[in-house]
Amino acid sequence: MKFKILAGICLMLGFLGLSNLYLYKKINTFIVKIESATETVIPVIITTRIYDPEVDRVPIGVTEYDINDLLIYIEEQCRQTKINKHFALSLLREENPNFFRIIEDINSRKLQSNVFSVRSYLNSNGTYDYGLWQLNGQYLWNDFIPRFWHYKTEFDWTNPYHNSYIAIRHIRWIYDTISRYRNYLQPVNSVYWETAIAYNSGIGRILEGSVPEKSLDYAMNVMSRIYP
């Protein structure tokens, strides 16, 4: 088992092409475990409601959303796209920590609208990030929506259901693209590691081998909640 863990770490370093001491020290503290050990990422109030995954049923103009319903919807979209829900939720925590601060308040059953209508400060490349999953505006309207959105309802980036639908499919696209680029030779945890980096800084950074340090920190935070 130890050999497999070390082999996975070596593969991760080899494929990333990042051998600097900074990353090496971080990876040395990063122990890969089986995905079954990911059942307690966030506390969720138990509910028996069965969620209809059709996004068209979400009312237009709603400013408050039920926590349980939205989380069920996110998990449903992860099942549909075969994305690890714990990875997706951990990535979301990195993008929008205020969402989880509200969830973890046991007295709060509704979500505040400003968590969903938040627009980031101006990025260094002159773009903004939008909504629950902080989708980058450089690609949101010209790439993500034409690629992933096929509903009759007009896309509303402030609607967390709409935002989640696009974000999870974008994550799936990143995951598949990296898998193909690596000839499907990486362990699944390594693919998720690079998926987190690409979500933060763009998939071009992975393909070019020019990953910024801030994206390594970002990915480490995401993955350390899944594989503690």
Buried (B, 14 or more C-beta within 10 A) or exposed (E): EEEEBEEBBEBBBEBBEBEEEEBEEBBEEBEBEEBEEBEEBBEEEEEEEEBEEEBEEBEEEBEEBBBBBBBBBBBBBBEEBEBBBBBBBBBBBBBBEEBBEBBEEEEEEEBBBEBBBBEBEEEEEEBBBBBBBBBBBBBBEEEBBEEBBEEEBEBBBBBBBBBBBBBBBBBBBBBEBBBEBBEEEBBBBBBBBBBBBBBBBBBEBBEEEEBEEEBBBBBBBBBBBBBE
